[in-house]
């Protein structure tokens, strides 16, 4: 066998081996890419709730401690929940904090019985979104792995990323006239402890009254009152 022919055969085998190795490398790279793509889709699911979670994470929120007081809200954000029309978004139950302070009341405080309970006939509700636009405007106070905390014009709401309202309370409100007024504001700390302050003032200042309660938001997103933490002034 001629040396030139032997060299030609060896070269053919070398080219074939190189081509086979290249094919294997291409296949391995395709498999690795497919696995990474699958992992990305699993980590960031293209569901409505997954998109909402990513969207909320991109929104601005106020520094702590956060004060819910009147309309001094900043920064306001708008969340579209149009993809969640099948969820319960309207006439949601509002948990009342009945308070009688000075000569007036908050959350039907004058209607409680001797045990401090409201009659079953007294109920309050709220809407999570605007009925025409399905958008919620308010302050995104904070997000946790399990729920979102939003201030909707003085109503504090905890909500899952699947848009299921967990709990809601009135954190800021007030009314009165030129002679007297009653109001409430709420401070929220980074650890989700809360201070709820309720005031009554009279033009004579003889009937002024204030009350401070300590609350917190538990790991499931419910508002809880710390018992024996009420201070009268």
SEFISE-138290 format. One line per field, with one value per residue: residue in three letters; x, y, z of N, C-alpha, C, O in turn. Coordinates in steps of 0.02 Angstrom, whole numbers. Layout:
# SEFISE-138290
residuo	ALA  ...
npx	X  ...
npy	Y  ...
npz	Z  ...
capx	X  ...
capy	Y  ...
capz	Z  ...
cpx	X  ...
cpy	Y  ...
cpz	Z  ...
opx	X  ...
opy	Y  ...
opz	Z  ...
# end
This chain:
# SEFISE-138290
residuo	UNK  UNK  UNK  UNK  UNK  UNK  UNK  UNK  UNK  UNK  UNK  UNK  UNK  UNK  UNK  UNK  UNK  UNK  UNK  UNK  UNK  UNK  UNK  UNK  UNK  UNK  UNK  UNK  UNK  UNK  UNK  UNK  UNK  UNK  UNK  UNK  UNK  UNK  UNK  UNK  UNK  UNK  UNK  UNK  UNK  UNK  UNK  UNK  UNK  UNK  UNK  UNK  UNK  UNK  UNK  UNK  UNK  UNK  UNK  UNK  UNK  UNK  UNK  UNK  UNK  UNK  UNK  UNK  UNK  UNK  UNK  UNK  UNK  UNK  UNK  UNK  UNK  UNK  UNK  UNK  UNK  UNK  UNK  UNK  UNK  UNK  UNK  UNK  UNK  UNK  UNK  UNK  UNK  UNK  UNK  UNK  UNK  UNK  UNK  UNK  UNK  UNK  UNK  UNK  UNK  UNK  UNK  UNK  UNK  UNK  UNK  UNK  UNK  UNK  UNK  UNK  UNK  UNK  UNK  UNK  UNK  UNK  UNK  UNK  UNK  UNK  UNK  UNK  UNK  UNK  UNK  UNK  UNK  UNK  UNK  UNK  UNK  UNK  UNK  UNK  UNK  UNK  UNK  UNK  UNK  UNK  UNK  UNK  UNK  UNK  UNK  UNK  UNK  UNK  UNK  UNK  UNK  UNK  UNK  UNK  UNK  UNK  UNK  UNK  UNK  UNK  UNK  UNK  UNK  UNK  UNK  UNK  UNK  UNK  UNK  UNK  UNK  UNK  UNK  UNK  UNK  UNK  UNK  UNK  UNK  UNK  UNK  UNK  UNK  UNK  UNK  UNK  UNK  UNK  UNK  UNK  UNK  UNK  UNK  UNK  UNK  UNK  UNK  UNK  UNK  UNK  UNK  UNK  UNK  UNK  UNK  UNK  UNK  UNK  UNK  UNK  UNK  UNK  UNK  UNK  UNK  UNK  UNK  UNK  UNK  UNK  UNK  UNK  UNK  UNK  UNK  UNK  UNK
npx	43  28  117  57  -78  -108  -90  -197  -309  -297  -314  -448  -515  -480  -546  -679  -691  -673  -784  -887  -862  -888  -1025  -1074  -1040  -1123  -1248  -1243  -1234  -1358  -1442  -1405  -1445  -1584  -1616  -1583  -1674  -1793  -1781  -1783  -1914  -1982  -1942  -1984  -2134  -2250  -2377  -2528  -2522  -2386  -2331  -2386  -2320  -2186  -2204  -2246  -2132  -2052  -2099  -2099  -2087  -2133  -2019  -1984  -2017  -2188  -2319  -2489  -2598  -2728  -2731  -2599  -2512  -2375  -2251  -2379  -2450  -2512  -2603  -2647  -2778  -2845  -2832  -2882  -3020  -3107  -3091  -3139  -3168  -3244  -3352  -3292  -3260  -3232  -3133  -3182  -3128  -3194  -3214  -3233  -3205  -3176  -3307  -3359  -3355  -3267  -3273  -3402  -3401  -3489  -3586  -3557  -3582  -3601  -3494  -3404  -3426  -3481  -3648  -3708  -3772  -3708  -3601  -3462  -3396  -3274  -3204  -3082  -3031  -3058  -3219  -3238  -3113  -3037  -2924  -2813  -2773  -2650  -2537  -2399  -2352  -2269  -2193  -2203  -2145  -2266  -2376  -2447  -2442  -2549  -2595  -2746  -2805  -2819  -2867  -2798  -2736  -2706  -2649  -2642  -2527  -2604  -2711  -2806  -2892  -2833  -2848  -2916  -2915  -2972  -2857  -2837  -2936  -3060  -3171  -3284  -3321  -3312  -3303  -3266  -3170  -3130  -3013  -2904  -2742  -2608  -2455  -2333  -2207  -2048  -2038  -2167  -2243  -2367  -2431  -2576  -2659  -2783  -2886  -2975  -3032  -3084  -3153  -3148  -3053  -3071  -3127  -3037  -2960  -2860  -2798  -2693  -2649  -2564  -2525  -2499  -2444  -2471  -2383  -2464  -2531  -2633  -2710  -2669  -2709  -2609  -2636  -2671  -2598  -2648  -2651  -2707  -2731
npy	-60  108  245  372  342  285  393  473  396  398  534  550  476  554  675  630  590  712  783  706  729  867  867  802  896  1003  945  923  1056  1103  1026  1072  1207  1189  1137  1245  1340  1278  1283  1421  1452  1381  1445  1577  1585  1602  1646  1733  1772  1755  1851  1964  1963  1986  2112  2191  2185  2271  2397  2557  2595  2662  2728  2647  2699  2685  2799  2799  2916  3019  3093  3096  3020  2930  2845  2851  2711  2619  2476  2358  2245  2176  2051  1969  1960  1860  1841  1884  2046  2152  2228  2176  2105  2212  2225  2289  2411  2445  2595  2704  2865  3007  3116  3047  2924  2789  2674  2623  2627  2663  2569  2448  2303  2252  2167  2219  2192  2206  2212  2081  2133  2247  2287  2319  2354  2351  2402  2324  2365  2489  2491  2513  2517  2416  2439  2464  2594  2658  2647  2545  2466  2362  2204  2029  1857  1788  1875  2037  2205  2339  2509  2576  2718  2744  2622  2480  2339  2167  2050  1904  1844  1788  1864  1861  1925  1941  2008  2161  2327  2486  2608  2742  2880  3010  3132  3270  3437  3618  3630  3512  3359  3194  3066  2945  2873  2772  2694  2599  2482  2415  2281  2245  2274  2377  2539  2605  2754  2850  2991  3120  3283  3436  3600  3666  3597  3527  3403  3329  3182  3035  2883  2742  2599  2445  2345  2207  2125  1961  1808  1751  1855  1920  2049  2083  2117  2173  2117  2195  2306  2432  2605  2741  2917
npz	0  -45  26  13  -1  122  206  161  199  338  361  322  423  533  503  505  639  702  654  710  845  849  819  934  1030  991  1012  1151  1196  1152  1232  1359  1348  1331  1456  1539  1489  1523  1661  1684  1642  1738  1854  1834  1809  1674  1716  1764  1900  1924  1837  1896  2019  1980  1923  2033  2110  2042  2066  2149  2325  2486  2614  2773  2943  2889  2868  2874  2837  2811  2651  2619  2531  2465  2371  2246  2164  2022  1994  1878  1875  1780  1726  1819  1832  1865  1998  2168  2181  2222  2346  2463  2624  2763  2901  3053  3174  3307  3395  3531  3566  3661  3624  3517  3383  3297  3165  3202  3342  3445  3444  3500  3604  3779  3787  3703  3569  3400  3330  3222  3114  3074  2952  2848  2686  2550  2391  2292  2170  2040  1969  1834  1768  1822  1896  2032  2139  2242  2383  2376  2508  2558  2508  2535  2540  2541  2535  2489  2543  2539  2536  2516  2496  2635  2678  2734  2654  2643  2526  2423  2295  2203  2196  2304  2434  2597  2721  2788  2850  2916  2910  2914  2944  2966  3038  3071  3132  3138  3273  3336  3313  3254  3229  3147  3132  3063  3096  3015  3040  2983  3021  3016  3127  3204  3245  3300  3309  3387  3394  3481  3474  3546  3535  3656  3722  3837  3826  3755  3691  3675  3605  3598  3508  3492  3356  3242  3090  3052  3001  2906  2850  2917  3014  3179  3348  3481  3635  3792  3765  3754  3771  3862  3856
capx	0  69  115  9  -147  -115  -100  -265  -357  -291  -345  -521  -537  -473  -601  -742  -692  -683  -855  -929  -853  -925  -1097  -1087  -1037  -1183  -1304  -1237  -1252  -1431  -1473  -1394  -1488  -1653  -1625  -1584  -1737  -1846  -1772  -1806  -1987  -2007  -1928  -2025  -2191  -2286  -2446  -2548  -2496  -2314  -2317  -2403  -2266  -2128  -2222  -2245  -2062  -2019  -2130  -2071  -2125  -2108  -1974  -2012  -2087  -2237  -2376  -2552  -2632  -2762  -2713  -2528  -2485  -2320  -2272  -2439  -2440  -2573  -2596  -2703  -2797  -2893  -2826  -2910  -3091  -3144  -3082  -3184  -3135  -3291  -3392  -3252  -3271  -3185  -3133  -3189  -3096  -3242  -3181  -3267  -3155  -3205  -3379  -3378  -3337  -3238  -3293  -3462  -3383  -3545  -3635  -3535  -3620  -3562  -3433  -3362  -3437  -3531  -3702  -3695  -3804  -3663  -3548  -3434  -3360  -3235  -3186  -3010  -3014  -3110  -3264  -3234  -3046  -3006  -2859  -2809  -2724  -2633  -2467  -2373  -2313  -2216  -2209  -2171  -2152  -2334  -2429  -2433  -2477  -2565  -2637  -2793  -2839  -2836  -2885  -2741  -2759  -2658  -2675  -2596  -2508  -2658  -2764  -2855  -2884  -2827  -2875  -2919  -2938  -2967  -2797  -2838  -3000  -3076  -3228  -3300  -3340  -3267  -3301  -3234  -3150  -3106  -2976  -2859  -2687  -2573  -2384  -2312  -2135  -2020  -2053  -2240  -2279  -2407  -2457  -2638  -2675  -2850  -2889  -3036  -3016  -3141  -3129  -3136  -2997  -3088  -3146  -2987  -2945  -2820  -2789  -2642  -2651  -2511  -2547  -2447  -2469  -2439  -2351  -2515  -2558  -2690  -2697  -2681  -2699  -2573  -2677  -2642  -2552  -2687  -2632  -2751  -2698
capy	0  167  291  426  316  275  460  495  360  424  600  540  455  612  722  599  593  782  800  672  766  930  852  788  960  1040  912  938  1127  1109  997  1119  1266  1169  1130  1313  1372  1249  1309  1490  1451  1356  1495  1636  1559  1652  1648  1800  1786  1762  1916  2015  1963  2020  2182  2224  2191  2326  2460  2593  2592  2714  2704  2634  2681  2713  2828  2804  2973  3061  3082  3110  2956  2936  2860  2816  2665  2593  2405  2333  2177  2156  1979  1933  1977  1804  1844  1928  2111  2203  2213  2133  2121  2256  2212  2352  2420  2491  2637  2763  2909  3073  3118  3019  2854  2766  2604  2604  2613  2673  2515  2384  2281  2252  2127  2252  2163  2237  2168  2050  2173  2301  2262  2367  2322  2396  2376  2322  2400  2529  2447  2525  2506  2359  2460  2484  2647  2667  2642  2479  2475  2312  2138  1973  1798  1761  1924  2107  2253  2398  2560  2602  2778  2736  2553  2435  2275  2114  2013  1856  1858  1761  1914  1841  1970  1905  2048  2233  2370  2558  2631  2815  2912  3063  3175  3318  3504  3670  3627  3450  3311  3128  3037  2888  2861  2710  2690  2530  2474  2367  2213  2239  2296  2436  2581  2638  2810  2877  3055  3161  3350  3482  3670  3686  3555  3492  3334  3297  3113  2998  2812  2710  2526  2412  2289  2179  2082  1896  1778  1733  1916  1945  2102  2058  2167  2151  2127  2231  2357  2492  2660  2798  2980
capz	0  -53  84  2  11  194  235  142  241  407  361  320  490  577  487  528  712  721  640  760  908  843  825  1004  1067  974  1047  1223  1206  1144  1291  1415  1338  1344  1528  1567  1469  1564  1729  1684  1639  1802  1906  1820  1770  1636  1738  1784  1967  1918  1807  1946  2068  1950  1914  2098  2132  2006  2084  2206  2387  2533  2667  2839  2955  2843  2902  2837  2868  2762  2581  2610  2509  2418  2302  2223  2108  1993  1976  1838  1892  1729  1713  1876  1837  1894  2070  2204  2185  2245  2406  2505  2695  2796  2973  3088  3239  3340  3446  3557  3595  3674  3614  3452  3370  3234  3150  3240  3411  3492  3435  3529  3663  3841  3776  3654  3504  3358  3306  3157  3061  3054  2909  2801  2631  2508  2325  2282  2108  2009  1933  1762  1740  1857  1921  2102  2149  2312  2400  2388  2569  2557  2483  2569  2497  2541  2524  2473  2586  2500  2567  2467  2521  2706  2693  2727  2627  2628  2468  2395  2226  2161  2205  2354  2491  2660  2776  2773  2904  2904  2944  2918  2929  3013  3023  3123  3109  3164  3346  3360  3261  3276  3173  3160  3085  3078  3077  3003  3042  2936  3044  3010  3187  3188  3299  3279  3354  3377  3430  3482  3498  3553  3536  3726  3744  3899  3811  3712  3710  3626  3622  3556  3509  3456  3316  3198  3036  3062  2942  2857  2821  2956  3062  3247  3400  3539  3693  3849  3739  3743  3815  3862  3874
cpx	45  62  64  -62  -160  -128  -170  -318  -357  -324  -420  -548  -533  -529  -667  -747  -704  -755  -901  -925  -890  -999  -1115  -1088  -1099  -1243  -1303  -1256  -1327  -1467  -1466  -1439  -1561  -1666  -1628  -1650  -1795  -1842  -1797  -1882  -2017  -1998  -1972  -2084  -2229  -2361  -2463  -2520  -2421  -2294  -2332  -2347  -2205  -2142  -2219  -2174  -2026  -2046  -2096  -2116  -2095  -2059  -2012  -1980  -2134  -2297  -2435  -2593  -2663  -2743  -2639  -2492  -2429  -2275  -2333  -2421  -2509  -2561  -2658  -2716  -2849  -2890  -2857  -2984  -3132  -3137  -3133  -3147  -3178  -3329  -3356  -3261  -3214  -3189  -3132  -3150  -3139  -3209  -3227  -3215  -3184  -3281  -3401  -3351  -3301  -3258  -3351  -3448  -3439  -3596  -3614  -3577  -3575  -3498  -3386  -3370  -3490  -3586  -3685  -3724  -3759  -3604  -3525  -3395  -3319  -3223  -3110  -2988  -3072  -3153  -3261  -3167  -3012  -2934  -2865  -2755  -2712  -2558  -2449  -2326  -2254  -2241  -2172  -2178  -2223  -2388  -2401  -2472  -2485  -2608  -2681  -2833  -2863  -2863  -2825  -2766  -2699  -2689  -2621  -2579  -2558  -2720  -2823  -2843  -2884  -2862  -2874  -2946  -2935  -2909  -2796  -2906  -3011  -3138  -3240  -3324  -3293  -3260  -3263  -3213  -3125  -3069  -2929  -2802  -2648  -2501  -2365  -2236  -2112  -2035  -2128  -2276  -2312  -2426  -2517  -2655  -2743  -2860  -2960  -3016  -3080  -3114  -3114  -3074  -3011  -3103  -3096  -2970  -2903  -2808  -2739  -2647  -2593  -2538  -2487  -2481  -2433  -2414  -2401  -2549  -2619  -2667  -2716  -2667  -2659  -2613  -2637  -2591  -2589  -2667  -2680  -2713  -2751
cpy	62  213  346  404  308  343  486  462  387  493  596  522  514  662  695  603  664  804  769  708  832  920  839  852  1002  1011  927  1010  1138  1082  1043  1180  1249  1163  1199  1348  1344  1274  1380  1493  1426  1408  1557  1614  1615  1649  1720  1819  1794  1829  1972  2020  2000  2095  2220  2234  2250  2395  2491  2587  2641  2684  2689  2682  2719  2737  2833  2858  3017  3043  3098  3046  2968  2875  2819  2770  2642  2521  2384  2260  2151  2082  1936  1948  1921  1802  1890  1994  2166  2179  2162  2152  2162  2243  2278  2351  2469  2528  2693  2806  2978  3071  3089  2949  2846  2693  2580  2589  2622  2617  2449  2367  2280  2211  2158  2226  2202  2188  2140  2091  2229  2272  2318  2328  2375  2362  2379  2362  2445  2484  2455  2504  2443  2376  2481  2537  2657  2666  2569  2483  2426  2248  2087  1912  1772  1811  1993  2150  2318  2445  2591  2659  2769  2668  2509  2366  2228  2068  1964  1876  1828  1803  1885  1883  1929  1943  2121  2271  2443  2584  2707  2841  2968  3101  3222  3384  3555  3669  3566  3406  3247  3097  2981  2890  2800  2713  2616  2528  2418  2295  2199  2244  2363  2473  2618  2691  2838  2937  3083  3229  3393  3553  3695  3652  3518  3418  3299  3228  3081  2928  2782  2635  2498  2349  2260  2138  2015  1866  1758  1794  1943  1999  2077  2113  2135  2167  2159  2284  2423  2545  2718  2860  3031
cpz	0  7  75  17  86  228  221  186  312  412  360  389  540  567  513  604  736  710  691  828  907  851  898  1046  1054  1011  1121  1239  1200  1205  1352  1409  1353  1419  1561  1550  1511  1635  1735  1684  1705  1857  1896  1777  1735  1652  1757  1852  1966  1888  1856  1998  2041  1942  1980  2124  2099  2026  2145  2266  2437  2583  2731  2890  2909  2882  2855  2871  2813  2692  2567  2589  2458  2426  2282  2164  2083  1971  1937  1856  1842  1714  1768  1887  1868  1971  2102  2217  2215  2307  2451  2578  2724  2871  3011  3154  3278  3398  3466  3591  3602  3665  3548  3443  3303  3225  3194  3313  3461  3490  3465  3590  3725  3837  3725  3584  3466  3340  3237  3099  3036  3016  2863  2748  2593  2441  2317  2221  2087  1965  1858  1732  1767  1878  1994  2109  2223  2322  2411  2449  2571  2525  2525  2524  2491  2522  2510  2522  2548  2542  2513  2498  2592  2724  2681  2707  2619  2576  2444  2323  2177  2169  2247  2416  2555  2716  2756  2833  2882  2945  2953  2899  2979  2991  3081  3093  3140  3240  3373  3300  3293  3216  3196  3110  3108  3053  3071  3001  2994  2956  3046  3077  3171  3251  3271  3331  3335  3423  3428  3510  3498  3559  3607  3755  3809  3886  3764  3737  3656  3652  3573  3564  3468  3421  3279  3143  3042  2997  2888  2826  2856  3005  3132  3297  3457  3602  3750  3827  3725  3794  3807  3884  3894
opx	92  8  32  -102  -215  -171  -200  -365  -409  -357  -453  -599  -577  -556  -707  -800  -741  -784  -949  -974  -920  -1033  -1167  -1129  -1126  -1285  -1354  -1291  -1356  -1517  -1513  -1467  -1597  -1720  -1669  -1679  -1839  -1894  -1829  -1912  -2070  -2041  -1996  -2084  -2239  -2403  -2419  -2495  -2394  -2247  -2297  -2329  -2176  -2097  -2192  -2159  -1977  -2018  -2069  -2176  -2037  -2057  -2067  -1923  -2122  -2324  -2432  -2620  -2627  -2738  -2620  -2447  -2436  -2261  -2338  -2382  -2558  -2514  -2714  -2671  -2892  -2939  -2858  -3008  -3187  -3174  -3166  -3101  -3154  -3338  -3385  -3269  -3156  -3243  -3087  -3140  -3123  -3182  -3257  -3184  -3214  -3314  -3456  -3326  -3303  -3260  -3349  -3479  -3437  -3644  -3649  -3603  -3518  -3453  -3336  -3326  -3538  -3573  -3650  -3702  -3770  -3562  -3565  -3365  -3328  -3231  -3078  -2934  -3128  -3127  -3280  -3165  -2963  -2890  -2914  -2699  -2760  -2520  -2482  -2268  -2198  -2301  -2116  -2214  -2240  -2440  -2342  -2528  -2436  -2652  -2656  -2888  -2921  -2881  -2802  -2811  -2647  -2747  -2562  -2612  -2555  -2775  -2880  -2790  -2928  -2901  -2836  -2995  -2899  -2910  -2759  -2933  -2975  -3155  -3209  -3344  -3240  -3216  -3233  -3236  -3101  -3093  -2917  -2812  -2654  -2488  -2378  -2204  -2153  -2044  -2150  -2333  -2287  -2438  -2511  -2665  -2758  -2844  -2999  -2986  -3123  -3059  -3073  -3047  -2968  -3093  -3110  -2967  -2909  -2806  -2743  -2648  -2576  -2570  -2432  -2540  -2372  -2423  -2381  -2590  -2653  -2613  -2771  -2618  -2673  -2622  -2577  -2547  -2564  -2667  -2691  -2668  -2734
opy	68  220  367  442  323  349  518  494  397  508  635  550  522  689  733  618  675  838  800  716  851  959  863  861  1033  1048  942  1023  1176  1110  1052  1202  1289  1182  1211  1382  1382  1284  1399  1532  1449  1415  1586  1624  1669  1650  1762  1875  1836  1861  2022  2075  2042  2136  2275  2284  2275  2446  2456  2575  2660  2624  2716  2703  2776  2702  2866  2849  3047  2984  3113  3022  3009  2854  2760  2789  2644  2507  2392  2218  2110  2052  1875  1950  1933  1765  1929  1997  2220  2119  2113  2211  2149  2248  2318  2298  2528  2498  2727  2785  3005  3029  3103  2919  2889  2655  2525  2545  2591  2616  2399  2412  2304  2219  2129  2237  2227  2128  2173  2084  2255  2237  2359  2277  2435  2301  2429  2391  2439  2443  2410  2476  2419  2333  2511  2527  2662  2681  2535  2503  2446  2238  2099  1915  1739  1792  2007  2134  2350  2423  2628  2648  2784  2658  2503  2338  2247  2050  1980  1919  1840  1782  1886  1878  1887  1914  2141  2249  2459  2584  2733  2825  2973  3101  3216  3386  3537  3702  3569  3417  3246  3102  2971  2907  2778  2733  2576  2566  2380  2252  2148  2222  2400  2443  2658  2675  2849  2935  3071  3233  3385  3563  3739  3674  3482  3376  3246  3216  3098  2915  2795  2609  2525  2306  2287  2119  2013  1896  1748  1786  1987  1995  2052  2151  2079  2226  2149  2303  2466  2532  2742  2856  3088
opz	39  36  124  44  110  272  264  208  342  462  395  410  582  615  541  631  785  752  713  863  958  884  921  1090  1100  1037  1151  1288  1238  1227  1391  1459  1383  1442  1605  1593  1533  1667  1784  1722  1726  1900  1945  1716  1763  1607  1766  1862  2003  1911  1858  2018  2077  1951  1983  2155  2125  2005  2187  2260  2429  2593  2742  2881  2891  2925  2804  2925  2774  2674  2511  2624  2413  2482  2298  2121  2120  1933  1961  1852  1860  1692  1764  1943  1893  2004  2069  2257  2231  2318  2475  2593  2710  2901  3002  3185  3281  3444  3423  3640  3555  3695  3525  3491  3260  3274  3221  3343  3515  3529  3457  3624  3723  3878  3706  3542  3495  3334  3198  3042  2981  3044  2841  2762  2603  2434  2332  2221  2113  1927  1821  1677  1739  1878  2015  2087  2263  2277  2451  2442  2584  2516  2547  2474  2442  2496  2518  2541  2528  2580  2470  2525  2608  2782  2624  2739  2592  2581  2443  2294  2116  2150  2225  2447  2567  2754  2712  2864  2834  3006  2995  2846  3030  2932  3134  3035  3166  3268  3426  3244  3350  3159  3256  3051  3166  2996  3116  2965  2969  2913  3073  3084  3129  3304  3225  3390  3277  3483  3382  3564  3454  3585  3616  3805  3834  3930  3738  3798  3597  3712  3513  3620  3416  3452  3284  3149  3039  2943  2830  2781  2829  3033  3143  3290  3478  3618  3754  3865  3688  3854  3751  3926  3911
# end
